[in-house]
């Protein structure tokens, strides 16, 4: 989307929804790999450079490295990204890094095959070699290599149950690390004695590299006991042999040591940077801009209601924020999928849509408040939309169509609600991922 100038409040007031979409586009643009990679590339090594990695931005990250790496120095490798997330190749850019695609958020055979190939590429490396590891959100599912005694079907079931349980990203990745042959620092260990440099785009609250894509090149502080507790808390079953191995500590991940200090990890793009880029754009248009946090977690619908309360107070001149303003936040909320009675159709939607539905209910048709929430990778959950938008007349238009927000919340069907109103935000894959983006405009 081309960015309109939006140099005044009058322009914002005339097109509030276009303005919000412009903020989202600005946040995404700030996180694109080609804009952020050059400063973190190491010097070419004495011998070869191997590029490996995984994530929704892995294809774009690989292209950035190809564009920036000296043409006369060896460069090869393999990265895996989500289906349809390989960006168009710029004309004239030679292909030196193979990009393959696999399923997300539930792993598939293509991801398993890619993980096996990546692990195989690390064999025979020397201390004169360099490994560039490109990691972004989504890498946990895409880089799936189950531990011995666990099948791909087991991992798929465990992933689905974790996604539906309400577990947060740190809990999910703790389990994934301990049930993997490649996550939780194991990939870096396989690269020894080569130098490993990791470039990562953060999609997690707090930007902890050990959580992003389950930290395949980062020493892991979590334990088998914690993974076991999470599985038990959410009542997720694993084979008896795996349960025993967790209890015995046989599946423990590599822990930190002085050797890890020589394996740098660089955050090349973060949620906070993208939120600040959107805030600066809003200020140039004459608005106050408030960044609540880039680490917000919790049930999506409840986080939506909290944002609604802040917006209503601001609109009524009662809150700590001064209108006209935009209230921004990021992070990764969760959706706990409700069990449905027999015969009730299953809902569709992701975190951003459910946030917007909770927000619309909480706003109670408050005048002069608009909002947009979207995932910066362009995909809200497993649907074709990035998110949704909310306007002062959202509930009224729904009522005219006979649509009940409560019914859609009960069925986790935010997609159906906003599709009926033609209020889905559809961007297509963005080729980056700094997690949720939320903007509430109060005029």
Order of alpha helices (4+ residues) and beta strands (2+ residues): alpha-alpha-beta-alpha-beta-beta-alpha-beta-alpha-alpha-alpha-alpha-beta-alpha-alpha-beta-alpha-beta-alpha-beta-alpha-beta-beta-alpha-alpha-alpha-beta-beta
